[in-house]
Amino acid sequence: MIYLDNHATTPVDPQVLAAMVPWFTEQFGNPASHTHRYGWAANDAVNQARQQIAQAIGAEPMEVVFTSGATESDNLAIKGVAQAYSGLGNHIITAATEHNAVLDSCRYLEQQGAAITYLPVDAEGFINLDQLQSAFTDRTVLVSIMHGNNETGTMQPIRQIGAICRQRRVLFHTDATQTLGKIPFNVDELNVDLASFSAHKLYGPKGCGALFVRRRKPRVHLAPQLHGGGHERGFRSGTLNVPGIVGFAEAVRIATNQIATEHAATQRLRDILLSLLSNQIPGLRVNGPDPRIHPELRLPGNLNLSFPTIEAAALIGAARGVAFSTGSACSSEKPEPSHVLQAMGLTAQKLRSSVRFGIGRFNTEQQIVEAARILIAATPPHPIA
C-alpha cells in the first residue's frame, strides 16, 4: 500500500519512537509528583520539550500549553477567549473553510449568544483582506484563520491578517496544524497571539498537541475548558502525556532541522504526481492554488484534484494499492460533500469527484510513479454523464 494521506496523519518517525519508549517503562513518573526522582525526571523532560517547541516557533517556554491535539487546542483558544473576554465583546471572525474544530466551536458559541462572521473565500480558497477589515466591529474579540488548509493546501496570508488584528487590538488565532515543521513558523514574525498544533501531523504520536498562548504584548487570557488540578498554568488540567510530549518535541526538532530539504523533496514529488496525472487525464482540475504557477501559496506536499471521468468513491475503490482520501479525516464519517470545496464554489459534479493526496517524508519517487500508474489505470476515458 502506497500511503498518500499524510494530511490525515503521519507515521511516527523511528527516531521519535526511540525517544518516547523510555518514558513508558523506565521513566514512568508523573511530572506533578514533586516528592521523588520519578516525578522530577518526568517534569524535567516536559520542561525540556516545552523549551524545544518554544524555540522552534520563536516563543517563550511558558507560552506553550500542552493539550491532547489541535482539536482541543482550537476549542481552548476559541471558547477560552470568548469566555475570558465576554465583558469586552462577543464577536468572532473566522473563515468558511476552517477545520471543523474551529467551525463547531464557533457554532457552539453562537448557541450561547455570540456573533460569528464566517468570511467567504475565492475560487482558490483565500479570504479577502478588505472583507476582513469590513467585518470588524467594536465587539470583536478574536479572529481565527487557518494557516495552511488541510484539504486544499491553501496558505492564508496570516502575517497580514495578524497585522490587521494588531491595528484593531483584536486577538488573532491560527490553526497551524498542517504547517508546523513544513513551513517556517515564527509567532512574532506572523503576528500570532494563539496557535494550535498537533504532533501526529509531523511524524509524532497521536494524542498530543499544543496551544501557543502569548504572554506579553498582549498578554492573552483564557478561560480553561478542563478543570481539575490546575495544570499548564491553569489553562489545561489533566496529567501530562509525558511520552507524547517527549515525542512531540523530538518530531519538531527533526522537522525544523530539515525543513528546507524536506519542503523541497515533498514539493518535487507532488509536482511529479501532478505532471504524470495531468499528462494522461485531460480535464483534470487542481483545487486550490495551482502549484505550477504559485507553489509558495500551497502546502508543499498537498494536491487536491477533481477527476473528470470518475467520482471520488469509485476512484478510491478502483485504485487499490494507494491510500488517499476525499478530504479531512475528521469529517470522513459524514456523507456531506467537503465544506471547504463547497465554499470555493465547485460544482456538484466536481465536489463528487475530488480527492486529496498528502505526500510526506517517507514517500519515494518510485512510489509516486507507481501511484500515478494505478490512478491512471483506474480512471475511465470518458467524462461522467
C-alpha positions in Angstrom: 0.0 0.0 0.0 1.4 3.4 -1.0 0.4 5.9 1.7 -0.5 9.3 0.3 -2.8 10.6 3.1 -0.2 12.4 5.2 -2.6 15.3 6.0 -4.8 12.9 7.9 -1.9 11.6 9.9 1.8 10.7 9.5 3.7 7.6 10.6 5.8 8.1 13.7 9.4 8.7 12.8 11.6 5.9 14.2 13.8 8.5 16.0 10.7 9.8 17.6 9.6 6.4 18.8 13.1 5.7 20.2 12.9 9.0 22.2 9.5 8.0 23.6 10.0 4.4 24.6 11.9 5.0 27.9 9.1 7.3 29.2 6.6 4.4 29.0 8.7 2.0 31.1 11.9 3.1 32.7 10.8 6.7 33.4 7.1 6.4 34.0 6.7 9.2 36.6 4.0 11.8 36.8 5.5 15.3 36.3 3.2 16.6 39.0 4.8 14.3 41.6 7.2 16.6 43.4 8.4 14.3 46.1 10.6 11.7 44.3 13.0 11.3 41.4 10.5 9.7 39.1 8.4 12.8 39.2 11.4 15.1 38.9 12.7 13.3 35.8 9.3 13.5 34.1 9.0 17.2 35.0 12.5 17.9 33.6 11.5 16.0 30.3 8.4 18.1 30.0 10.3 21.3 30.6 12.9 20.4 28.1 10.2 19.5 25.5 8.4 22.8 26.2 11.7 24.7 25.6 12.4 22.8 22.3 9.0 23.5 20.9 9.0 27.2 22.0 12.4 27.7 20.4 11.1 26.2 17.1 8.2 28.8 16.9 10.0 31.8 18.4 8.1 31.7 21.7 8.9 31.6 25.4 8.6 28.1 27.0 5.8 29.2 29.3 3.8 30.2 26.2 3.5 26.5 25.2 0.4 24.8 26.7 0.3 21.0 26.1 -3.0 19.5 25.0 -4.3 16.3 23.5 -4.1 17.7 20.0 -5.1 20.5 17.7 -8.9 19.9 18.2 -8.6 20.6 21.9 -6.2 23.5 21.2 -8.7 25.1 18.8 -11.5 24.6 21.4 -9.4 26.1 24.2 -8.4 29.1 22.1 -11.8 30.0 20.7 -14.0 29.2 23.7 -11.4 30.3 26.1 -11.0 33.7 24.6 -14.8 34.1 24.1 -15.4 33.4 27.8 -12.5 35.4 29.2 -13.2 38.5 27.1 -17.0 38.4 27.3 -17.1 41.7 29.1 -15.4 43.4 26.1 -17.3 41.8 23.2 -18.9 38.7 21.8 -18.0 38.9 18.1 -15.6 36.4 16.4 -14.4 36.4 12.8 -13.4 33.2 11.0 -13.5 31.7 7.5 -15.9 29.3 5.9 -13.1 26.9 5.1 -11.8 26.3 8.6 -11.4 22.9 10.2 -14.5 21.7 11.9 -12.7 22.0 15.3 -12.9 25.8 14.7 -16.3 25.9 13.0 -18.0 23.7 15.5 -16.6 25.7 18.4 -17.9 28.9 16.8 -21.3 27.3 16.2 -21.4 26.3 19.8 -20.7 29.9 20.9 -23.4 31.1 18.6 -25.9 29.0 20.5 -24.6 30.8 23.6 -25.3 34.2 22.1 -22.0 35.0 20.4 -22.0 36.7 17.0 -19.8 34.9 14.4 -18.8 36.2 11.0 -17.9 33.4 8.5 -15.8 35.1 5.8 -16.3 33.7 2.3 -13.3 32.6 0.1 -12.4 32.9 -3.5 -12.0 30.0 -6.0 -8.6 29.2 -4.7 -9.7 29.3 -1.0 -8.3 32.7 0.0 -10.2 35.1 2.2 -10.4 38.8 1.0 -8.5 41.1 3.4 -10.8 44.0 2.6 -13.8 41.9 3.6 -11.9 41.0 6.8 -11.3 44.7 7.5 -15.0 45.4 7.0 -16.1 42.6 9.3 -14.6 44.1 12.5 -17.0 45.7 15.0 -16.4 47.3 18.3 -17.4 44.0 19.9 -14.8 41.8 18.0 -12.6 39.9 20.4 -11.0 37.3 18.2 -10.1 36.4 14.6 -9.4 32.7 13.8 -7.9 31.9 10.4 -6.1 28.7 9.5 -2.5 28.9 8.2 -2.5 26.0 5.7 -5.7 24.3 4.7 -5.8 20.6 5.4 -7.8 19.8 2.3 -6.6 22.2 -0.4 -3.2 23.3 0.9 -4.2 27.0 0.6 -1.8 29.2 2.6 -3.6 32.1 4.0 -1.6 35.4 4.4 -1.6 35.2 8.2 1.2 37.8 8.6 -1.0 40.4 7.0 -4.1 39.1 8.9 -2.2 39.3 12.2 -1.0 42.8 11.4 -4.6 43.9 10.8 -5.7 42.4 14.1 -2.8 44.2 15.9 -4.0 47.5 14.5 -7.5 46.7 15.8 -6.2 45.4 19.1 -8.0 42.1 18.4 -6.5 38.7 19.3 -5.5 36.5 16.4 -5.6 32.7 16.5 -4.4 30.4 13.7 -4.7 26.6 13.4 -1.1 25.8 12.2 -1.5 22.1 12.4 -0.5 21.5 8.8 2.3 24.0 8.7 4.5 23.4 11.8 7.7 21.7 10.6 6.8 22.1 6.9 6.7 25.9 6.6 8.8 28.3 8.7 6.6 29.4 11.6 7.5 32.2 14.0 4.8 33.7 16.2 6.3 37.2 16.3 7.0 37.4 12.6 3.5 36.2 11.8 1.8 38.5 14.4 0.1 35.5 16.0 -1.4 35.5 19.6 -2.6 31.9 19.7 -1.6 28.9 17.5 -2.8 25.3 17.5 -0.5 22.3 16.8 -0.8 18.5 16.7 2.2 16.1 16.9 0.8 13.4 14.6 0.8 15.7 11.6 4.6 15.9 11.7 5.7 12.3 12.4 5.0 12.4 16.1 2.5 10.5 18.2 -1.3 10.8 18.2 -3.0 12.2 21.3 -0.5 15.1 21.9 -0.6 18.7 20.8 -0.1 22.2 22.0 -1.5 25.7 22.1 0.7 28.8 21.9 -0.7 31.4 24.2 1.1 34.8 24.1 2.1 36.2 27.5 3.1 39.7 26.6 2.2 42.4 24.1 -0.6 41.4 24.5 -0.9 39.0 27.4 -3.7 36.6 26.4 -6.2 35.5 28.9 -8.2 32.2 28.5 -11.0 30.6 30.4 -10.0 26.9 30.9 -12.2 24.3 29.4 -10.9 21.4 31.6 -10.9 21.7 35.3 -9.2 19.6 38.0 -5.7 20.2 39.2 -4.7 23.5 37.5 -2.0 22.0 35.3 -0.4 24.0 32.5 -0.7 27.4 34.2 -4.3 26.6 35.0 -5.2 26.6 31.3 -5.5 22.8 30.9 -5.9 20.4 33.8 -5.0 16.8 33.5 -2.0 14.5 33.9 0.5 15.3 31.2 1.2 12.8 28.5 5.0 12.6 29.1 5.8 10.1 26.3 3.7 12.0 23.8 5.2 15.4 24.8 8.8 14.0 24.5 7.9 12.5 21.1 6.2 15.8 20.0 9.4 17.8 20.8 11.6 15.2 19.1 9.3 15.4 16.0 9.6 19.2 16.0 13.3 19.1 16.4 13.7 16.7 13.4 11.3 18.6 11.2 12.8 22.1 11.9 16.3 20.8 11.4 15.5 19.6 7.8 12.6 21.9 6.9 14.2 23.3 3.8 15.3 19.9 2.3 12.0 18.2 3.2 9.9 21.0 1.8 11.8 20.7 -1.5 11.5 16.9 -1.5 7.8 16.7 -0.9 7.1 19.6 -3.3 9.1 17.8 -6.0 7.2 14.6 -5.5 3.9 16.4 -5.5 4.8 18.1 -8.8 5.8 14.8 -10.3 2.4 13.3 -9.4 0.5 16.2 -10.8 2.6 16.1 -14.1 2.1 12.4 -14.6 -1.7 12.6 -13.9 -2.4 15.7 -15.9 -0.5 14.4 -19.0 -2.7 11.3 -19.1 -6.0 12.6 -17.8 -7.4 15.5 -19.9 -9.7 17.8 -17.9 -8.1 17.1 -14.5 -8.7 20.1 -12.3 -6.4 21.4 -9.5 -8.4 22.6 -6.5 -6.7 25.5 -4.7 -3.7 27.4 -5.8 -2.1 25.8 -8.9 1.4 24.7 -7.7 2.7 25.0 -11.3 2.1 28.8 -11.1 2.3 29.8 -7.4 3.9 26.9 -5.4 4.5 29.3 -2.5 0.8 29.6 -1.9 0.2 25.9 -1.3 1.5 23.4 1.3 4.4 21.6 -0.4 3.0 18.0 -0.2 -0.6 18.8 -0.9 -2.6 18.0 -4.0 -6.4 18.2 -4.3 -7.8 17.2 -7.7 -11.2 16.8 -9.4 -11.2 13.9 -11.8 -13.3 14.5 -14.9 -14.5 10.9 -15.6 -14.9 9.2 -12.2 -16.4 10.0 -8.8 -14.1 10.0 -5.8 -15.7 7.0 -4.1 -15.3 4.9 -7.2 -11.7 6.1 -7.7 -10.8 5.2 -4.2 -12.3 1.7 -4.7 -10.7 1.2 -8.0 -7.2 2.5 -7.2 -6.3 -0.3 -4.8 -2.8 -0.1 -3.5 -2.9 3.7 -3.0 -4.2 5.2 0.3 -5.7 8.7 -0.2 -8.9 10.4 0.8 -11.8 12.7 -0.1 -10.9 15.3 2.5 -10.5 15.9 6.2 -10.2 12.7 8.3 -12.2 14.4 11.0 -15.2 14.6 8.6 -14.8 11.3 6.9 -17.8 9.7 8.6 -20.1 12.5 7.4 -21.6 11.8 3.9 -21.9 15.5 3.0 -19.5 17.0 0.4 -16.5 18.9 1.6 -17.5 22.2 3.1 -14.1 23.6 2.0 -14.7 22.8 -1.7 -18.3 24.0 -1.4 -17.1 27.3 -0.1 -14.7 27.6 -3.1 -17.7 27.3 -5.5 -17.1 23.8 -7.0 -20.0 22.4 -9.0 -21.8 19.3 -7.6 -20.1 17.1 -10.1 -16.6 18.3 -9.2 -17.4 18.0 -5.5 -18.3 14.3 -6.0 -15.1 13.7 -8.0 -12.5 15.5 -5.8 -9.8 13.7 -3.8 -6.8 14.7 -1.7 -3.3 13.5 -1.8 -0.8 14.2 1.0 2.8 13.4 0.2 5.2 13.0 3.1 8.7 12.4 4.4 8.8 8.6 3.7 7.4 8.7 0.2 9.7 7.9 -2.7 9.7 8.8 -6.4 9.2 5.2 -7.2 6.0 5.2 -5.1 4.7 8.3 -6.8 5.3 6.9 -10.3 3.5 3.7 -9.3 0.7 5.5 -7.6 0.2 7.6 -10.8 0.1 4.4 -12.9 -2.6 2.9 -10.7 -4.7 6.1 -10.7 -4.5 6.5 -14.4 -5.5 2.9 -14.9 -8.4 3.4 -12.6 -9.7 6.5 -14.4 -12.2 5.8 -17.3 -11.5 7.6 -20.6 -15.0 9.3 -20.9 -16.5 12.1 -18.9 -19.2 11.4 -16.3 -22.6 11.7 -17.9 
